[in-house]
Amino acid sequence: MDEKQKDKGYVLRKLFFASLYLSTFTFGGGYVIVTLLKEKFVDQYHWIDEDEMLDLVAIAQSSPGAIAVNGAIVVGYKLGGIPGMLMCVLGAIIPPMVILSLISVFYDAFRSNYYIAALLKGMSAGVGAVIISVVYDMGKNVVKSKDWINIVIMIASFCVSYFLNVNIIFIILGVAAFGFVRTLLKEGKKR
């Protein structure tokens, strides 16, 4: 086996075990995994820079399906192509499948257990804090870019979603169309 194949095998193993680890300890929904993906692939491995991670998360978020699996797909594909994507998806879906299978078998016992209910209430508070952290990290990068149009889009999107209860799909499609047109106009001016 040559050096390049060893490196690819190493990367694929790292992708699988990182996704397995993240998925095992991600409680409270897919948005929690965004912070963990950033910590693992940006801060720890330095395989992706922060701006690129935000782009990958935006793609994962705007695609149909669970954001944890979508995030695994885009990060895995970016780092390892189709094999990397498959390793990340496999690592991301094994823990929830096993945990949900076990919970469904013992559902009646869990449902009425006081300690399990208290544990879940405590976990929900922690998950709220992690989601606030994700919002802060993503919003900070938008503000740091000093592009006032992106800042206005971020604030307007929040207001339209929160106060007017507009479906998030329409917001994503609208800002995607706006971004597409804006990019075309910028490229046209450069030429």
N, CA, C and O of each residue as an XYZ file, in Angstrom:
764
protein
N       0.855     -1.183      0.000
C       0.000      0.000      0.000
C       0.900      1.246      0.000
O       1.773      1.390      0.857
N       0.679      2.134     -0.964
C       1.522      3.329     -1.038
C       1.081      4.377     -0.020
O       0.049      4.243      0.637
N       1.900      5.427      0.087
C       1.660      6.469      1.101
C       0.310      7.164      0.913
O      -0.376      7.470      1.888
N      -0.067      7.409     -0.347
C      -1.336      8.098     -0.621
C      -2.529      7.260     -0.161
O      -3.479      7.799      0.407
N      -2.489      5.943     -0.401
C      -3.578      5.068      0.036
C      -3.642      4.994      1.555
O      -4.729      4.959      2.131
N      -2.466      4.971      2.213
C      -2.448      4.972      3.680
C      -3.107      6.235      4.208
O      -3.897      6.187      5.151
N      -2.775      7.379      3.588
C      -3.359      8.643      4.028
C      -4.865      8.650      3.826
O      -5.609      9.117      4.689
N      -5.321      8.127      2.675
C      -6.765      8.097      2.408
C      -7.466      7.182      3.414
O      -8.534      7.519      3.925
N      -6.861      6.024      3.697
C      -7.431      5.121      4.695
C      -7.469      5.752      6.071
O      -8.432      5.579      6.818
N      -6.418      6.487      6.402
C      -6.346      7.186      7.681
C      -7.458      8.226      7.780
O      -8.154      8.312      8.791
N      -7.616      9.020      6.709
C      -8.649     10.054      6.692
C     -10.034      9.425      6.801
O     -10.884      9.925      7.536
N     -10.268      8.330      6.075
C     -11.583      7.673      6.129
C     -11.879      7.139      7.524
O     -12.999      7.273      8.018
N     -10.876      6.531      8.164
C     -11.081      6.050      9.550
C     -11.369      7.214     10.488
O     -12.264      7.130     11.329
N     -10.611      8.300     10.345
C     -10.831      9.473     11.194
C     -12.228     10.047     10.976
O     -12.907     10.426     11.930
N     -12.655     10.109      9.702
C     -13.995     10.624      9.403
C     -15.062      9.742     10.047
O     -16.006     10.251     10.651
N     -14.917      8.432      9.921
C     -15.908      7.515     10.503
C     -15.972      7.673     12.016
O     -17.050      7.864     12.579
N     -14.819      7.593     12.676
C     -14.824      7.621     14.133
C     -15.189      9.004     14.678
O     -15.810      9.102     15.737
N     -14.815     10.068     13.973
C     -15.223     11.410     14.400
C     -16.737     11.559     14.285
O     -17.379     12.090     15.191
N     -17.314     11.091     13.171
C     -18.773     11.167     12.996
C     -19.488     10.284     14.007
O     -20.522     10.670     14.552
N     -18.948      9.116     14.254
C     -19.532      8.204     15.244
C     -19.525      8.850     16.626
O     -20.531      8.822     17.336
N     -18.396      9.426     17.001
C     -18.267     10.097     18.300
C     -19.231     11.275     18.408
O     -19.953     11.403     19.396
N     -19.241     12.144     17.379
C     -20.110     13.318     17.417
C     -21.575     12.917     17.486
O     -22.350     13.499     18.246
N     -21.946     11.938     16.705
C     -23.345     11.512     16.682
C     -23.749     10.852     18.001
O     -24.891     10.981     18.441
N     -22.818     10.154     18.618
C     -23.114      9.489     19.888
C     -23.404     10.495     20.996
O     -24.245     10.244     21.859
N     -22.712     11.629     20.975
C     -22.844     12.587     22.064
C     -23.574     13.861     21.675
O     -23.451     14.878     22.357
N     -24.330     13.820     20.592
C     -25.118     14.976     20.169
C     -26.563     14.743     20.569
O     -27.284     13.990     19.914
N     -26.979     15.385     21.635
C     -28.352     15.286     22.094
C     -29.046     16.617     21.847
O     -28.448     17.677     22.028
N     -30.303     16.562     21.435
C     -31.086     17.779     21.326
C     -31.303     18.283     19.924
O     -31.736     19.421     19.744
N     -31.022     17.491     18.944
C     -31.291     17.912     17.575
C     -30.028     18.200     16.794
O     -28.927     18.280     17.340
N     -30.224     18.349     15.514
C     -29.114     18.468     14.591
C     -28.267     19.706     14.735
O     -27.074     19.666     14.436
N     -28.845     20.814     15.185
C     -28.070     22.050     15.262
C     -26.964     21.971     16.303
O     -25.986     22.714     16.226
N     -27.106     21.100     17.249
C     -26.073     20.924     18.261
C     -24.797     20.392     17.616
O     -23.692     20.708     18.056
N     -24.957     19.575     16.562
C     -23.785     18.962     15.935
C     -22.923     19.987     15.201
O     -21.743     19.737     14.956
N     -23.495     21.133     14.850
C     -22.733     22.149     14.113
C     -21.525     22.604     14.933
O     -20.416     22.681     14.405
N     -21.726     22.900     16.195
C     -20.623     23.315     17.054
C     -19.596     22.202     17.186
O     -18.391     22.450     17.156
N     -20.082     20.973     17.332
C     -19.163     19.853     17.490
C     -18.387     19.575     16.210
O     -17.204     19.241     16.269
N     -19.039     19.708     15.042
C     -18.331     19.551     13.763
C     -17.225     20.595     13.641
O     -16.110     20.292     13.216
N     -17.550     21.822     14.018
C     -16.551     22.896     13.958
C     -15.379     22.588     14.882
O     -14.222     22.721     14.481
N     -15.664     22.184     16.101
C     -14.585     21.880     17.042
C     -13.688     20.760     16.526
O     -12.466     20.822     16.655
N     -14.310     19.731     15.938
C     -13.544     18.565     15.497
C     -12.747     18.855     14.225
O     -11.538     18.626     14.193
N     -13.407     19.355     13.179
C     -12.764     19.454     11.868
C     -12.053     20.783     11.622
O     -11.133     20.847     10.807
N     -12.468     21.845     12.318
C     -11.813     23.144     12.147
C     -10.753     23.336     13.231
O      -9.585     23.579     12.928
N     -11.165     23.225     14.493
C     -10.261     23.542     15.594
C      -9.258     22.424     15.902
O      -8.082     22.697     16.143
N      -9.719     21.168     15.894
C      -8.838     20.073     16.295
C      -8.001     19.541     15.130
O      -6.775     19.494     15.232
N      -8.645     19.136     14.016
C      -7.907     18.544     12.897
C      -7.350     19.579     11.921
O      -6.389     19.296     11.205
N      -7.942     20.775     11.883
C      -7.535     21.834     10.943
C      -7.653     21.382      9.487
O      -6.829     21.750      8.651
N      -8.671     20.590      9.191
C      -8.898     20.103      7.832
C      -9.740     21.078      7.023
O      -9.693     21.064      5.793
N     -10.515     21.926      7.702
C     -11.396     22.891      7.050
C     -11.228     24.212      7.780
O     -11.053     24.225      8.998
N     -11.280     25.333      7.050
C     -11.243     26.612      7.758
C     -12.664     27.015      8.156
O     -13.643     26.448      7.668
N     -12.758     27.992      9.039
C     -14.042     28.345      9.646
C     -15.064     28.849      8.630
O     -16.242     28.500      8.710
N     -14.620     29.667      7.677
C     -15.546     30.181      6.665
C     -16.101     29.053      5.797
O     -17.287     29.023      5.470
N     -15.209     28.123      5.431
C     -15.669     26.993      4.617
C     -16.637     26.115      5.409
O     -17.587     25.572      4.846
N     -16.399     25.977      6.700
C     -17.303     25.194      7.550
C     -18.684     25.837      7.576
O     -19.697     25.141      7.511
N     -18.726     27.151      7.669
C     -20.016     27.844      7.650
C     -20.731     27.635      6.320
O     -21.951     27.478      6.289
N     -19.980     27.633      5.226
C     -20.587     27.368      3.923
C     -21.161     25.949      3.863
O     -22.264     25.735      3.360
N     -20.399     24.990      4.380
C     -20.874     23.600      4.381
C     -22.117     23.444      5.253
O     -23.046     22.718      4.898
N     -22.128     24.128      6.392
C     -23.297     24.076      7.280
C     -24.505     24.717      6.594
O     -25.626     24.224      6.721
N     -24.279     25.808      5.873
C     -25.380     26.456      5.147
C     -25.963     25.513      4.104
O     -27.181     25.454      3.933
N     -25.109     24.776      3.407
C     -25.590     23.795      2.428
C     -26.381     22.701      3.136
O     -27.469     22.329      2.695
N     -25.829     22.186      4.237
C     -26.507     21.123      4.983
C     -27.845     21.589      5.527
O     -28.827     20.847      5.508
N     -27.879     22.820      6.010
C     -29.093     23.366      6.613
C     -30.178     23.595      5.574
O     -31.362     23.418      5.861
N     -29.783     23.985      4.374
C     -30.782     24.305      3.354
C     -31.208     23.089      2.540
O     -32.052     23.207      1.651
N     -30.642     21.933      2.828
C     -31.026     20.702      2.134
C     -32.082     19.966      2.941
O     -32.108     20.062      4.168
N     -32.958     19.228      2.256
C     -33.961     18.456      3.004
C     -33.305     17.343      3.819
O     -32.289     16.778      3.415
N     -33.888     17.042      4.950
C     -33.380     15.962      5.787
C     -32.788     16.480      7.077
O     -32.785     17.681      7.349
N     -32.289     15.551      7.862
C     -31.706     15.879      9.164
C     -30.382     16.603      8.970
O     -29.548     16.166      8.177
N     -30.181     17.699      9.682
C     -28.963     18.492      9.509
C     -27.723     17.711      9.934
O     -26.643     17.931      9.386
N     -27.857     16.807     10.898
C     -26.702     16.020     11.326
C     -26.214     15.129     10.180
O     -25.011     15.039      9.933
N     -27.130     14.483      9.492
C     -26.757     13.628      8.368
C     -26.297     14.480      7.192
O     -25.307     14.150      6.539
N     -27.004     15.569      6.916
C     -26.589     16.461      5.828
C     -25.203     17.035      6.088
O     -24.384     17.129      5.174
N     -24.943     17.416      7.331
C     -23.614     17.912      7.692
C     -22.550     16.850      7.487
O     -21.461     17.140      6.992
N     -22.867     15.609      7.871
C     -21.929     14.505      7.657
C     -21.677     14.294      6.169
O     -20.550     14.010      5.762
N     -22.716     14.431      5.362
C     -22.568     14.247      3.917
C     -21.634     15.292      3.329
O     -20.687     14.941      2.626
N     -21.882     16.572      3.602
C     -21.069     17.620      2.978
C     -19.639     17.633      3.507
O     -18.702     17.835      2.734
N     -19.451     17.421      4.808
C     -18.095     17.394      5.362
C     -17.353     16.160      4.856
O     -16.194     16.252      4.451
N     -18.016     15.014      4.880
C     -17.386     13.777      4.397
C     -17.005     13.860      2.939
O     -15.922     13.423      2.551
N     -17.889     14.419      2.123
C     -17.584     14.547      0.691
C     -16.439     15.531      0.466
O     -15.572     15.295     -0.375
N     -16.435     16.616      1.202
C     -15.366     17.610      1.071
C     -14.010     17.014      1.417
O     -13.015     17.295      0.751
N     -13.972     16.196      2.454
C     -12.697     15.685      2.941
C     -12.273     14.353      2.330
O     -11.082     14.045      2.283
N     -13.246     13.557      1.860
C     -12.877     12.231      1.363
C     -13.635     11.755      0.148
O     -13.592     10.570     -0.184
N     -14.329     12.657     -0.523
C     -15.086     12.243     -1.709
C     -16.245     11.329     -1.325
O     -16.761     11.397     -0.210
N     -16.641     10.484     -2.255
C     -17.755      9.551     -2.011
C     -17.447      8.597     -0.845
O     -18.310      8.409      0.011
N     -16.242      7.984     -0.776
C     -15.964      7.118      0.386
C     -16.028      7.883      1.714
O     -16.526      7.360      2.711
N     -15.525      9.120      1.723
C     -15.580      9.932      2.940
C     -17.007     10.244      3.339
O     -17.352     10.226      4.520
N     -17.841     10.532      2.340
C     -19.250     10.801      2.604
C     -19.919      9.567      3.215
O     -20.668      9.672      4.186
N     -19.638      8.399      2.631
C     -20.248      7.164      3.140
C     -19.796      6.859      4.568
O     -20.599      6.428      5.396
N     -18.516      7.081      4.855
C     -18.006      6.834      6.210
C     -18.666      7.778      7.218
O     -19.051      7.358      8.309
N     -18.793      9.054      6.844
C     -19.419     10.026      7.746
C     -20.891      9.712      7.975
O     -21.376      9.791      9.104
N     -21.598      9.361      6.916
C     -23.022      9.045      7.056
C     -23.196      7.803      7.922
O     -24.056      7.775      8.804
N     -22.393      6.785      7.678
C     -22.472      5.564      8.485
C     -22.195      5.867      9.955
O     -22.916      5.404     10.839
N     -21.141      6.650     10.208
C     -20.828      7.028     11.585
C     -21.919      7.877     12.226
O     -22.150      7.798     13.432
N     -22.587      8.690     11.409
C     -23.623      9.578     11.950
C     -24.933      8.862     12.236
O     -25.678      9.283     13.121
N     -25.236      7.784     11.503
C     -26.547      7.143     11.703
C     -26.522      5.947     12.649
O     -27.569      5.558     13.166
N     -25.356      5.355     12.888
C     -25.305      4.185     13.780
C     -25.782      4.516     15.198
O     -26.674      3.831     15.699
N     -25.225      5.543     15.874
C     -25.654      5.796     17.265
C     -27.153      6.068     17.421
O     -27.774      5.471     18.300
N     -27.768      6.945     16.608
C     -29.209      7.150     16.810
C     -30.027      5.894     16.538
O     -31.025      5.638     17.212
N     -29.600      5.107     15.545
C     -30.346      3.875     15.259
C     -30.290      2.919     16.446
O     -31.307      2.342     16.828
N     -29.120      2.753     17.022
C     -28.962      1.847     18.167
C     -29.722      2.384     19.377
O     -30.463      1.648     20.028
N     -29.534      3.667     19.674
C     -30.177      4.259     20.854
C     -31.695      4.235     20.723
O     -32.392      3.853     21.662
N     -32.213      4.642     19.560
C     -33.669      4.643     19.368
C     -34.246      3.230     19.367
O     -35.369      3.021     19.825
N     -33.496      2.269     18.864
C     -33.956      0.873     18.906
C     -34.085      0.404     20.351
O     -35.073     -0.228     20.723
N     -33.075      0.719     21.161
C     -33.127      0.322     22.572
C     -34.247      1.048     23.317
O     -34.974      0.445     24.106
N     -34.373      2.337     23.058
C     -35.427      3.104     23.735
C     -36.810      2.589     23.352
O     -37.698      2.495     24.199
N     -36.990      2.259     22.085
C     -38.314      1.781     21.666
C     -38.663      0.444     22.308
O     -39.829      0.173     22.592
N     -37.654     -0.390     22.537
C     -37.905     -1.676     23.196
C     -38.330     -1.451     24.651
O     -39.219     -2.137     25.156
N     -37.693     -0.493     25.316
C     -37.962     -0.243     26.731
C     -38.795      1.019     26.955
O     -38.744      1.604     28.037
N     -39.549      1.440     25.964
C     -40.267      2.718     26.035
C     -41.199      2.801     27.242
O     -41.208      3.813     27.944
N     -41.966      1.773     27.488
C     -42.919      1.823     28.606
C     -42.213      2.019     29.946
O     -42.719      2.734     30.811
N     -41.064      1.400     30.124
C     -40.321      1.554     31.375
C     -39.736      2.965     31.481
O     -39.731      3.545     32.566
N     -39.241      3.527     30.367
C     -38.653      4.871     30.374
C     -39.709      5.957     30.570
O     -39.478      6.957     31.249
N     -40.870      5.734     29.959
C     -41.906      6.764     29.962
C     -42.323      7.155     31.372
O     -42.573      8.330     31.641
N     -42.400      6.202     32.256
C     -42.900      6.485     33.597
C     -41.795      6.646     34.647
O     -42.099      6.811     35.829
N     -40.543      6.602     34.249
C     -39.439      6.693     35.188
C     -39.147      8.154     35.526
O     -38.843      8.954     34.641
N     -39.241      8.495     36.799
C     -39.022      9.854     37.275
C     -37.606     10.337     36.962
O     -37.422     11.481     36.547
N     -36.613      9.483     37.156
C     -35.215      9.873     36.970
C     -34.886     10.131     35.497
O     -34.145     11.061     35.179
N     -35.422      9.334     34.629
C     -35.209      9.546     33.192
C     -35.842     10.869     32.768
O     -35.244     11.621     31.997
N     -37.043     11.159     33.262
C     -37.712     12.426     32.929
C     -36.883     13.616     33.430
O     -36.744     14.615     32.725
N     -36.337     13.511     34.636
C     -35.503     14.592     35.181
C     -34.216     14.748     34.370
O     -33.765     15.867     34.125
N     -33.635     13.644     33.961
C     -32.434     13.676     33.138
C     -32.700     14.381     31.811
O     -31.887     15.189     31.362
N     -33.822     14.080     31.190
C     -34.164     14.702     29.906
C     -34.429     16.201     30.053
O     -34.078     16.981     29.167
N     -35.048     16.610     31.170
C     -35.271     18.040     31.395
C     -33.945     18.775     31.550
O     -33.776     19.869     31.012
N     -33.017     18.192     32.271
C     -31.693     18.797     32.425
C     -30.950     18.875     31.105
O     -30.279     19.867     30.822
N     -31.068     17.837     30.304
C     -30.396     17.827     29.007
C     -30.978     18.899     28.089
O     -30.238     19.505     27.314
N     -32.269     19.141     28.156
C     -32.881     20.145     27.273
C     -32.344     21.542     27.580
O     -32.203     22.359     26.670
N     -32.045     21.828     28.847
C     -31.458     23.123     29.193
C     -30.056     23.251     28.606
O     -29.690     24.311     28.098
N     -29.277     22.185     28.672
C     -27.941     22.185     28.086
C     -27.979     22.332     26.579
O     -27.134     23.011     25.996
N     -28.949     21.702     25.949
C     -29.083     21.789     24.498
C     -29.425     23.216     24.083
O     -28.916     23.704     23.074
N     -30.269     23.881     24.838
C     -30.594     25.281     24.552
C     -29.346     26.153     24.572
O     -29.179     27.030     23.724
N     -28.472     25.910     25.543
C     -27.226     26.680     25.631
C     -26.329     26.410     24.429
O     -25.701     27.330     23.905
N     -26.264     25.169     23.992
C     -25.427     24.834     22.836
C     -25.974     25.485     21.569
O     -25.202     25.959     20.735
N     -27.293     25.514     21.416
C     -27.897     26.142     20.241
C     -27.610     27.648     20.247
O     -27.333     28.227     19.196
N     -27.673     28.276     21.407
C     -27.324     29.703     21.506
C     -25.871     29.908     21.086
O     -25.550     30.892     20.420
N     -24.996     28.988     21.471
C     -23.589     29.067     21.081
C     -23.432     28.990     19.564
O     -22.631     29.725     18.987
N     -24.189     28.108     18.915
C     -24.141     27.981     17.445
C     -24.604     29.279     16.795
O     -23.970     29.778     15.865
N     -25.711     29.821     17.289
C     -26.232     31.080     16.733
C     -25.193     32.189     16.896
O     -24.963     32.969     15.973
N     -24.576     32.254     18.057
C     -23.555     33.275     18.309
C     -22.381     33.126     17.341
O     -21.948     34.105     16.732
N     -21.862     31.891     17.200
C     -20.713     31.663     16.318
C     -21.027     32.022     14.870
O     -20.227     32.674     14.200
N     -22.185     31.599     14.393
C     -22.541     31.877     12.997
C     -22.829     33.365     12.804
O     -22.386     33.957     11.819
N     -23.555     33.965     13.720
C     -23.865     35.390     13.621
C     -22.625     36.254     13.747
O     -22.511     37.275     13.069
N     -21.692     35.858     14.607
C     -20.445     36.605     14.797
C     -19.661     36.670     13.489
O     -19.091     37.709     13.154
N     -19.631     35.576     12.761
C     -18.889     35.564     11.501
C     -19.553     36.434     10.443
O     -18.869     37.046      9.623
N     -20.880     36.493     10.455
C     -21.577     37.374      9.512
C     -21.264     38.826      9.841
O     -20.986     39.622      8.944
N     -21.309     39.173     11.121
C     -21.017     40.550     11.542
C     -19.544     40.883     11.290
O     -19.218     41.993     10.871
N     -18.662     39.924     11.546
C     -17.230     40.136     11.361
C     -16.885     40.411      9.895
O     -15.898     41.089      9.610
N     -17.687     39.892      8.968
C     -17.416     40.116      7.541
C     -17.604     41.584      7.153
O     -17.110     42.022      6.114
N     -18.316     42.339      7.986
C     -18.578     43.768      7.772
C     -19.305     44.035      6.456
O     -19.192     45.118      5.882
N     -20.037     43.058      5.995
C     -20.869     43.215      4.800
C     -22.274     43.546      5.300
O     -23.015     42.655      5.713
N     -22.633     44.814      5.262
C     -23.886     45.257      5.871
C     -25.096     44.592      5.224
O     -26.123     44.422      5.883
N     -25.001     44.214      3.957
C     -26.139     43.548      3.306
C     -26.383     42.186      3.957
O     -27.532     41.819      4.204
N     -25.319     41.436      4.238
C     -25.482     40.141      4.910
C     -26.026     40.306      6.328
O     -26.812     39.481      6.794
N     -25.613     41.360      7.006
C     -26.107     41.620      8.359
C     -27.612     41.927      8.312
O     -28.380     41.431      9.136
N     -28.018     42.748      7.341
C     -29.444     43.074      7.180
C     -30.234     41.810      6.830
O     -31.327     41.595      7.356
N     -29.684     40.976      5.945
C     -30.358     39.726      5.573
C     -30.537     38.841      6.801
O     -31.607     38.265      6.998
N     -29.500     38.728      7.627
C     -29.575     37.891      8.824
C     -30.670     38.398      9.768
O     -31.486     37.612     10.250
N     -30.688     39.688     10.028
C     -31.673     40.270     10.948
C     -33.082     40.168     10.366
O     -34.027     39.809     11.067
N     -33.211     40.485      9.085
C     -34.534     40.415      8.441
C     -35.054     38.985      8.402
O     -36.243     38.755      8.622
N     -34.183     38.023      8.127
C     -34.595     36.617      8.100
C     -35.110     36.174      9.458
O     -36.127     35.488      9.555
N     -34.395     36.576     10.512
C     -34.843     36.240     11.858
C     -36.214     36.854     12.137
O     -37.118     36.172     12.622
N     -36.364     38.137     11.832
C     -37.624     38.841     12.118
C     -38.788     38.241     11.344
O     -39.871     38.045     11.897
N     -38.568     37.949     10.069
C     -39.630     37.377      9.243
C     -40.023     35.991      9.756
O     -41.200     35.632      9.760
N     -39.024     35.218     10.187
C     -39.317     33.876     10.705
C     -39.988     33.938     12.071
O     -41.012     33.291     12.291
N     -39.419     34.712     12.987
C     -39.890     34.726     14.366
C     -41.201     35.482     14.547
O     -42.131     34.977     15.174
N     -41.275     36.692     13.998
C     -42.434     37.545     14.249
C     -43.586     37.302     13.274
O     -44.753     37.403     13.652
N     -43.258     36.981     12.020
C     -44.312     36.801     11.016
C     -44.611     35.338     10.718
O     -45.504     35.033      9.927
N     -43.868     34.434     11.347
C     -44.059     32.987     11.180
C     -44.029     32.540      9.721
O     -44.786     31.657      9.318
N     -43.141     33.160      8.928
C     -42.971     32.738      7.535
C     -42.186     31.426      7.543
O     -41.220     31.273      8.290
N     -42.610     30.493      6.710
C     -41.957     29.187      6.616
C     -40.485     29.364      6.244
O     -40.149     30.137      5.347
N     -39.628     28.648      6.936
C     -38.185     28.774      6.744
C     -37.769     28.424      5.323
O     -36.770     28.948      4.831
N     -38.507     27.557      4.661
C     -38.185     27.188      3.279
C     -38.264     28.411      2.374
O     -37.399     28.612      1.522
N     -39.295     29.224      2.555
C     -39.440     30.428      1.732
C     -38.316     31.431      2.016
O     -37.834     32.110      1.110
N     -37.912     31.512      3.267
C     -36.822     32.419      3.634
C     -35.523     31.952      2.984
O     -34.796     32.753      2.396
N     -35.233     30.665      3.089
C     -33.998     30.128      2.501
C     -33.994     30.308      0.990
O     -32.988     30.723      0.415
N     -35.120     29.995      0.343
C     -35.195     30.160     -1.112
C     -35.037     31.635     -1.502
O     -34.372     31.955     -2.486
N     -35.648     32.517     -0.729
C     -35.545     33.946     -1.023
C     -34.127     34.478     -0.881
O     -33.640     35.187     -1.762
N     -33.459     34.143      0.218
C     -32.096     34.651      0.400
C     -31.120     33.961     -0.549
O     -30.124     34.563     -0.951
N     -31.389     32.711     -0.911
C     -30.542     32.035     -1.898
C     -30.659     32.722     -3.254
O     -29.654     32.959     -3.924
N     -31.891     33.044     -3.659
C     -32.101     33.753     -4.937
C     -31.434     35.126     -4.893
O     -30.797     35.543     -5.860
N     -31.583     35.825     -3.769
C     -30.952     37.134     -3.614
C     -29.434     37.017     -3.711
O     -28.791     37.807     -4.402
N     -28.861     36.034     -3.021
C     -27.414     35.831     -3.060
C     -26.922     35.481     -4.455
O     -25.852     35.923     -4.873
N     -27.706     34.685     -5.173
C     -27.348     34.305     -6.542
C     -27.317     35.542     -7.448
O     -26.358     35.758     -8.189
N     -28.368     36.339     -7.376
C     -28.444     37.551     -8.201
C     -27.329     38.523     -7.808
O     -26.690     39.126     -8.671
N     -27.106     38.669     -6.522
C     -26.062     39.588     -6.046
C     -24.685     39.148     -6.552
O     -23.886     39.985     -6.972
N     -24.406     37.857     -6.516
C     -23.131     37.346     -7.011
C     -22.998     37.569     -8.509
O     -21.933     37.964     -8.984
N     -24.067     37.321     -9.258
C     -24.034     37.565    -10.701
C     -23.733     39.035    -11.006
O     -22.942     39.345    -11.896
N     -24.369     39.926    -10.261
C     -24.142     41.351    -10.479
C     -22.703     41.749    -10.147
O     -22.102     42.551    -10.861
N     -22.148     41.191     -9.065
C     -20.766     41.485     -8.693
C     -19.795     40.984     -9.764
O     -18.842     41.674    -10.128
N     -20.053     39.777    -10.259
C     -19.183     39.207    -11.291
C     -19.289     40.013    -12.580
O     -18.298     40.195    -13.287
N     -20.485     40.492    -12.884
C     -20.676     41.316    -14.074
C     -19.910     42.622    -13.984
O     -19.357     43.079    -14.985
N     -19.864     43.234    -12.809
C     -19.127     44.488    -12.622
C     -17.625     44.261    -12.727
O     -16.902     45.134    -13.208
N     -17.142     43.095    -12.280
C     -15.706     42.803    -12.341
C     -15.237     42.664    -13.788
O     -14.110     43.027    -14.124
N     -16.112     42.135    -14.636
C     -15.754     41.950    -16.049
C     -15.802     43.261    -16.745
O     -15.534     43.333    -17.945
